[in-house]
Every structure is written in structure tokens, then in C-alpha cells.
Amino acid sequence: MAKNITLAIDEDLLDKVRVLAAMKRTSVNEMVRSYLQRLVALEQEHDEITEELLKLSRESKADMGSWRPSREETYSGEPRFDRWR
């Protein structure tokens, strides 16, 4: 069931959005609804990807070894990953 909301928008912006909606043969209401649906979908996708990455990291059998850079290596200004080339 759709619910009505009140939205405060600057009058100049609303005029421009109405023109844009007319050009797209839709309504301001539909544009706002569509935008909010895309916003929620993107956030859900982000959450799913984050959860999958966390799951992979928890289940990983990879051994990163015990090597740690020294303080001198860390602050030397030299590229850090060239040692594996």
C-alpha cells in the first residue's frame, strides 16, 4: 500500500523538476519513487557484497605468513610491494 509523504523542495528546483518530468513523460512523484528504489537497491547490493567479502575472509585458508615490515621499511618511502616482483 502506497503512503503519501510531505516533501519540502525549493520552488525553483521544483519548477525545474516538473519540466524534466514532463520531458521524460513521467511525474515528479514517479521520479522520486524511482530514485529512492535505486538508492535502496544499491545499498542492499553494497551490504550483500560486504557480507560476502567478510564471509570469504573468515573462511579463507590462505596463509599470509609471519613476515612483517620493519619500522625502517615502513617509513622508507620506497614502494612496499616491489619486493615480490
N, C-alpha and C positions, 0 to 999 in steps of 0.2 A: 504494500500500500504506500503510495507516494505521500510525502509530508510536505507542506508548504513551509518555507523559511523566509525571514526578512533579511535582506542584504542591503547594506548601505554602500553606495557607489557614487563617486564624484559624478556630477551631472554631465560634464564634458566627456568623461570616459564612457558613461552610459550611452550618450549620443553616438559616439564612435562605434561602440559595440553593436548597437542597433543597426547601424549602416552595414557593418561587417556581417552580421547575422542575415540581413536581407540579401546581401550579395551571395551568401552561401545557401540561401533559401532554407533557413532554419530559424530558430528562435534563440533569444538570449538565454532563456531557461534551458534549452537543449544544449547550448554551448557550455554553460556552467556544469550541467549534469555530466556531459561527456568528459569535460576536463577533470572533474572530481573522480569519475570512474577510472580514468587513465592514471591519475595520481595514486589512487588506492592500489591498482593493479601493479604499478611499478614498485610500490613499497612492499607489497606481498612478494613479488619476484625477488627483490633485494633480500628480504628475510629468508626466503627459501634457499637462495644461493649461499647466504651466510651460514645457515644451518647445515647445509651440505658440506661446506668447507670445514666447519668445526667438526662434523662427523668424520670426514676424511682424516683430519689431523689427529683426532682421538684414536682412530683405528689404524693409523699408519704404522707399519713395521720398519720404517726407514730408520737407519742409524746415522745420525749426523756426526758421530764420532765425538771425541772429547777435546778436539783442538779448540783453543780459544786464543784470540789475538792478544799480544802483549799491549801494554799501555803505549809503548813507543810505536807499534804498528798501527794502533787505533788512531793516534793523533799525528801520524807522519805526513798526512796529506797525499800519500800515494794511493793509487786505485786499490781497493781492497780485494777485488776478485781476479786480478791478473795472475795470481799465484797458481791458479788451476788451469791455465792455458797451456 
